[in-house]
């Protein structure tokens, strides 16, 4: 902001001016009456009153083009923070792009998010050639899918600990088809200040020869995806332990059942995905029971049957929720259904990409 002050006066020069009217009183005055209380009998004359000079004028030369020290100087701009997000399953005619924003950047001290979106192409060559978003947009074979966010909505989500999740559907494809995309988010697009962008690595999305389930939980499909099989859990999700026990152990109701937990590396996103896989319900809420949508069993680290350890063979009256123990530890809680196996009597089963896994059986 540039501010100019004009009409600046010099310091006033004080001079004694001629007394304009004598304030003395004489015996024959008619301006006051005898009973006045404002003038005393010993009142005298005051003829030395001074006034400041009023002759100081406006400066003759005023300049209206001040030179600001901020000219051509950008405010500090910080980029948003982005992360991978669960990508919906492709079909024979469409693929999905998905990513999320976990924090927005700042322009100076003000939070800002001007634009986010996707850049995609049928080839990864140009997409991987640079991280400069404007350069990528200019390539002829790169398509831009931009979104202009409502900052008030974005702030409400992030201030409540919720990520800004984005999913884009590209339909009208013919199998086999593969698209490559990058997600980006920009704090500032105004040319008066610097840019601060975040951009993902190149991700591929391909059509499939036949329809598959949204949550990768049809019969024969796995939760984690052990030994390289397809799974539902995000890459990097921590191991969780399946255990028989009473829910009061984690501050919930008095109910016997099974818990799936990791109190060393609590991860609510991973726990939500476990509940999604078990129930075919998107974005479940803590504390709410959902019906289990399919039967399932354990498989070992080689992907072979391990129903002898755990097997839910009947899902009648089977429900699952996740509970936030001490508001910090998300615990999956399964009740009901028909369960057999050694875990039904005690012990623990480690679930991960390399130890053991759960597989849908219906």
C-alpha positions as CSV (number, residue, x, y, z in Angstrom):
1,X,0.0,0.0,0.0
2,X,1.4,3.4,-1.0
3,X,0.4,6.4,1.2
4,X,1.2,10.1,0.3
5,X,0.6,13.0,2.7
6,X,0.0,16.3,1.0
7,X,-0.6,19.9,2.3
8,X,2.1,19.5,4.9
9,X,2.5,22.8,6.8
10,X,5.8,24.0,8.2
11,X,5.9,24.6,12.0
12,X,3.8,27.7,12.7
13,X,5.7,30.9,13.5
14,X,4.2,32.7,16.5
15,X,4.0,36.5,16.3
16,X,2.3,39.1,18.5
17,X,-0.7,40.6,16.6
18,X,-2.3,43.9,17.2
19,X,-5.0,43.7,19.9
20,X,-8.3,43.8,18.0
21,X,-10.5,44.8,20.9
22,X,-9.6,46.0,24.4
23,X,-11.2,43.9,27.0
24,X,-10.9,46.6,29.7
25,X,-14.0,47.8,31.5
26,X,-14.9,51.4,32.4
27,X,-17.3,52.8,34.9
28,X,-19.7,53.9,32.2
29,X,-19.9,50.4,30.5
30,X,-23.4,49.2,29.5
31,X,-22.3,45.7,28.6
32,X,-22.7,44.2,32.1
33,X,-25.0,44.8,35.0
34,X,-24.1,45.4,38.6
35,X,-25.2,42.0,39.8
36,X,-22.9,40.0,37.5
37,X,-20.8,37.3,39.0
38,X,-18.4,36.9,36.0
39,X,-16.3,40.1,36.6
40,X,-14.6,41.0,39.9
41,X,-14.1,44.5,41.1
42,X,-10.4,44.3,40.8
43,X,-10.5,43.2,37.1
44,X,-7.8,44.9,34.9
45,X,-6.9,45.1,31.2
46,X,-5.3,42.4,29.1
47,X,-3.8,43.9,26.0
48,X,-0.9,41.5,25.4
49,X,-2.9,38.6,24.0
50,X,-0.9,36.6,21.3
51,X,-2.1,34.5,18.4
52,X,0.0,32.2,16.1
53,X,0.7,33.4,12.6
54,X,-1.9,32.3,10.1
55,X,0.1,33.3,7.1
56,X,2.0,30.0,6.5
57,X,0.7,28.8,3.1
58,X,0.5,25.4,1.3
59,X,3.8,24.2,-0.1
60,X,4.1,25.4,-3.7
61,X,5.5,22.1,-5.0
62,X,3.6,18.9,-4.2
63,X,4.6,15.5,-5.7
64,X,2.0,12.8,-6.3
65,X,4.2,10.0,-7.5
66,X,5.9,8.6,-4.4
67,X,8.5,5.8,-4.9
68,X,7.4,2.8,-2.8
69,X,10.0,0.5,-1.3
70,X,7.7,-2.4,-2.2
71,X,7.7,-1.8,-6.0
72,X,8.4,-5.1,-7.8
73,X,8.8,-6.9,-4.5
74,X,6.8,-10.1,-4.1
75,X,5.2,-11.1,-0.8
76,X,6.4,-14.4,0.6
77,X,4.3,-17.2,-0.9
78,X,4.2,-20.8,0.4
79,X,2.8,-23.8,-1.5
80,X,-0.1,-26.1,-0.4
81,X,0.5,-29.6,0.9
82,X,-0.9,-32.5,-1.2
83,X,-1.1,-36.3,-0.7
84,X,-2.3,-39.4,-2.4
85,X,-5.9,-40.5,-1.9
86,X,-7.7,-43.8,-2.6
87,X,-8.4,-44.1,-6.3
88,X,-11.8,-45.6,-7.2
89,X,-11.7,-48.8,-9.3
90,X,-11.7,-48.4,-13.1
91,X,-14.3,-49.9,-15.3
92,X,-14.2,-51.0,-19.0
93,X,-15.0,-47.5,-20.1
94,X,-13.8,-45.1,-17.5
95,X,-10.9,-44.3,-15.1
96,X,-10.6,-42.1,-12.1
97,X,-8.0,-39.6,-10.9
98,X,-7.9,-38.9,-7.2
99,X,-5.7,-36.8,-4.8
100,X,-6.2,-34.6,-1.7
101,X,-5.0,-31.3,-0.2
102,X,-4.0,-31.6,3.4
103,X,-2.9,-27.9,4.0
104,X,-3.2,-24.7,2.0
105,X,-0.4,-22.2,1.5
106,X,-0.1,-18.5,2.3
107,X,0.4,-15.2,0.5
108,X,2.1,-13.1,3.1
109,X,0.2,-13.9,6.3
110,X,-3.1,-14.8,4.5
111,X,-4.2,-18.3,3.7
112,X,-4.9,-18.7,0.0
113,X,-5.7,-21.4,-2.6
114,X,-6.3,-20.1,-6.1
115,X,-6.5,-23.3,-8.1
116,X,-6.1,-27.0,-8.1
117,X,-6.8,-29.8,-10.6
118,X,-5.3,-32.4,-12.9
119,X,-3.1,-32.5,-16.0
120,X,-3.5,-35.7,-18.0
121,X,-2.3,-37.2,-21.3
122,X,-2.2,-40.5,-23.2
123,X,1.6,-40.3,-22.9
124,X,3.8,-39.8,-19.8
125,X,6.6,-38.2,-21.8
126,X,5.6,-34.6,-21.6
127,X,4.0,-34.9,-18.2
128,X,7.2,-36.1,-16.6
129,X,9.5,-33.6,-18.4
130,X,9.0,-30.7,-15.9
131,X,7.3,-29.7,-12.7
132,X,6.4,-26.3,-14.0
133,X,2.6,-26.2,-14.3
134,X,2.3,-23.5,-16.9
135,X,4.8,-25.3,-19.1
136,X,2.8,-28.5,-18.8
137,X,-0.5,-26.7,-19.6
138,X,1.1,-25.4,-22.8
139,X,1.8,-28.9,-24.2
140,X,-0.6,-29.8,-27.0
141,X,-1.2,-33.3,-25.8
142,X,-1.8,-32.4,-22.2
143,X,-5.3,-31.7,-21.0
144,X,-6.0,-29.5,-18.0
145,X,-8.9,-30.0,-15.6
146,X,-8.9,-27.0,-13.3
147,X,-11.0,-26.3,-10.2
148,X,-11.4,-22.9,-8.6
149,X,-12.1,-23.5,-4.9
150,X,-14.3,-21.6,-2.5
151,X,-11.8,-20.6,0.2
152,X,-14.3,-20.4,3.0
153,X,-15.3,-24.1,2.4
154,X,-11.7,-25.1,2.1
155,X,-10.8,-23.5,5.4
156,X,-13.8,-25.1,7.3
157,X,-12.6,-28.5,6.1
158,X,-9.0,-28.0,7.0
159,X,-9.7,-26.2,10.3
160,X,-11.6,-29.3,11.3
161,X,-8.8,-31.7,10.4
162,X,-10.4,-32.9,7.1
163,X,-8.6,-33.1,3.9
164,X,-9.8,-31.5,0.7
165,X,-10.4,-34.7,-1.4
166,X,-10.7,-34.5,-5.2
167,X,-11.8,-37.2,-7.6
168,X,-12.2,-36.8,-11.3
169,X,-13.9,-39.3,-13.6
170,X,-12.8,-39.7,-17.2
171,X,-15.5,-41.6,-19.1
172,X,-16.1,-42.6,-22.7
173,X,-12.9,-44.8,-23.0
174,X,-12.5,-48.0,-24.9
175,X,-10.6,-50.9,-23.3
176,X,-7.7,-51.2,-23.3
177,X,-6.9,-47.5,-22.5
178,X,-4.4,-45.9,-20.2
179,X,-4.2,-42.3,-19.1
180,X,-1.4,-40.6,-17.2
181,X,-2.1,-37.7,-14.8
182,X,-0.6,-35.3,-12.3
183,X,-2.5,-33.5,-9.6
184,X,-1.5,-29.9,-8.8
185,X,-2.5,-27.1,-6.3
186,X,-1.5,-23.4,-6.6
187,X,-1.5,-20.9,-3.8
188,X,-1.3,-17.9,-6.1
189,X,-1.9,-17.2,-9.8
190,X,-1.7,-13.4,-9.5
191,X,1.3,-12.1,-11.5
192,X,2.0,-9.4,-8.9
193,X,3.4,-12.0,-6.6
194,X,5.4,-15.2,-6.9
195,X,3.9,-18.6,-7.5
196,X,4.1,-21.4,-5.1
197,X,2.8,-24.7,-6.5
198,X,2.6,-28.3,-5.4
199,X,2.5,-31.1,-8.0
200,X,2.3,-34.8,-7.7
201,X,4.4,-37.4,-9.5
202,X,2.9,-39.1,-12.6
203,X,0.1,-41.6,-11.9
204,X,-1.3,-44.0,-14.4
205,X,-5.0,-45.1,-14.6
206,X,-6.1,-47.9,-16.9
207,X,-9.4,-49.5,-17.9
208,X,-10.1,-53.1,-16.9
209,X,-11.4,-55.9,-19.1
210,X,-14.4,-56.6,-16.8
211,X,-16.1,-54.7,-14.0
212,X,-14.6,-55.1,-10.5
213,X,-16.0,-54.0,-7.1
214,X,-15.5,-50.5,-5.8
215,X,-13.9,-51.7,-2.5
216,X,-12.0,-54.6,-3.9
217,X,-14.1,-56.9,-1.6
218,X,-15.7,-59.3,-4.1
219,X,-15.2,-63.0,-3.5
220,X,-11.4,-63.8,-3.7
221,X,-10.3,-60.1,-3.3
222,X,-8.0,-59.1,-0.5
223,X,-7.9,-56.3,2.1
224,X,-4.2,-55.4,2.0
225,X,-3.1,-57.1,-1.2
226,X,-0.5,-59.5,0.2
227,X,2.4,-60.9,-2.0
228,X,1.6,-58.4,-4.8
229,X,-2.1,-59.2,-5.1
230,X,-4.6,-56.3,-5.6
231,X,-5.7,-54.8,-2.3
232,X,-7.8,-52.0,-1.0
233,X,-5.4,-50.4,1.5
234,X,-3.2,-47.4,0.6
235,X,0.4,-48.2,0.1
236,X,2.3,-47.6,3.3
237,X,-0.6,-48.5,5.6
238,X,0.7,-49.9,8.8
239,X,0.2,-53.4,10.1
240,X,-2.9,-54.0,12.2
241,X,-3.6,-56.9,14.6
242,X,-6.8,-58.9,14.7
243,X,-7.6,-60.0,18.2
244,X,-10.5,-61.5,20.2
245,X,-11.5,-59.5,23.2
246,X,-14.1,-57.3,25.0
247,X,-14.5,-53.7,23.7
248,X,-14.3,-52.3,27.2
249,X,-10.5,-52.7,26.9
250,X,-10.6,-49.7,24.6
251,X,-13.2,-47.7,26.4
252,X,-16.2,-48.8,24.4
253,X,-19.3,-50.8,25.5
254,X,-19.3,-54.2,27.2
255,X,-19.3,-56.4,24.1
256,X,-17.3,-59.4,23.2
257,X,-16.0,-59.5,19.6
258,X,-12.9,-58.9,17.6
259,X,-10.7,-55.8,17.4
260,X,-8.3,-54.7,14.7
261,X,-5.8,-52.2,16.0
262,X,-2.4,-50.6,16.0
263,X,-1.8,-48.4,19.1
264,X,1.9,-47.9,18.2
265,X,1.2,-46.3,14.8
266,X,-2.5,-45.1,15.0
267,X,-3.8,-44.3,11.6
268,X,-7.4,-43.2,11.2
269,X,-7.2,-43.2,7.4
270,X,-6.1,-46.9,7.3
271,X,-8.7,-47.9,9.9
272,X,-11.5,-46.2,7.8
273,X,-10.3,-48.2,4.8
274,X,-10.6,-51.5,6.8
275,X,-14.2,-50.6,7.7
276,X,-14.9,-49.6,4.1
277,X,-13.6,-52.9,2.9
278,X,-15.7,-54.8,5.4
279,X,-18.9,-52.9,4.8
280,X,-18.8,-51.4,1.3
281,X,-19.5,-48.0,3.0
282,X,-17.7,-44.9,1.9
283,X,-16.1,-42.7,4.6
284,X,-17.5,-44.3,7.7
285,X,-18.0,-42.2,10.9
286,X,-16.4,-43.1,14.2
287,X,-18.8,-44.7,16.7
288,X,-21.3,-45.8,14.1
289,X,-22.0,-49.6,13.5
290,X,-22.3,-50.7,9.9
291,X,-23.5,-54.1,8.6
292,X,-20.7,-56.3,7.3
293,X,-21.3,-56.8,3.6
294,X,-19.6,-60.1,2.9
295,X,-18.0,-63.1,4.6
296,X,-14.2,-63.3,4.8
297,X,-11.3,-65.3,6.1
298,X,-7.6,-65.1,6.8
299,X,-4.9,-65.9,4.2
300,X,-1.2,-66.4,5.0
301,X,1.8,-64.5,3.8
302,X,1.9,-66.6,0.6
303,X,-1.7,-65.8,-0.2
304,X,-2.8,-69.4,0.7
305,X,-6.0,-70.2,2.7
306,X,-5.7,-69.7,6.5
307,X,-9.3,-70.1,7.5
308,X,-8.1,-72.3,10.4
309,X,-6.9,-69.1,12.1
310,X,-9.9,-67.0,11.3
311,X,-13.1,-67.5,9.2
312,X,-16.3,-65.5,9.3
313,X,-18.5,-68.0,7.5
314,X,-21.9,-66.3,8.2
315,X,-22.4,-62.5,8.3
316,X,-25.9,-62.6,9.8
317,X,-26.1,-59.9,12.5
318,X,-22.5,-59.0,11.9
319,X,-21.6,-55.4,12.4
320,X,-18.4,-53.3,12.5
321,X,-17.5,-49.8,13.7
322,X,-14.3,-48.0,14.6
323,X,-14.0,-46.4,18.0
324,X,-11.6,-43.5,18.9
325,X,-10.0,-44.7,22.1
326,X,-8.8,-41.7,24.2
327,X,-9.7,-39.6,21.1
328,X,-6.3,-40.7,19.7
329,X,-6.4,-44.4,18.8
330,X,-8.8,-45.7,16.2
331,X,-9.9,-49.3,16.9
332,X,-12.0,-51.5,14.6
333,X,-14.6,-53.4,16.5
334,X,-16.4,-56.4,15.0
335,X,-19.4,-58.1,16.6
336,X,-21.9,-60.8,15.6
337,X,-21.8,-63.2,12.7
338,X,-20.4,-66.8,12.8
339,X,-16.6,-66.9,13.4
340,X,-14.4,-70.0,13.7
341,X,-10.7,-70.5,14.0
342,X,-7.9,-70.3,16.5
343,X,-8.3,-66.5,16.9
344,X,-11.9,-67.1,18.1
345,X,-10.3,-68.6,21.2
346,X,-7.5,-66.2,21.7
347,X,-4.3,-64.9,20.2
348,X,-3.6,-62.4,17.5
349,X,-3.3,-62.3,13.7
350,X,-1.0,-59.7,12.1
351,X,-2.5,-58.1,9.0
352,X,-0.2,-56.3,6.5
353,X,1.3,-56.4,3.0
354,X,3.8,-59.0,4.1
355,X,2.5,-61.0,7.1
356,X,-1.2,-62.1,6.7
357,X,-4.3,-60.7,5.0
358,X,-8.1,-60.9,4.9
359,X,-9.8,-62.3,1.8
360,X,-13.5,-61.9,0.9
361,X,-15.4,-65.2,0.5
362,X,-18.7,-64.0,-0.8
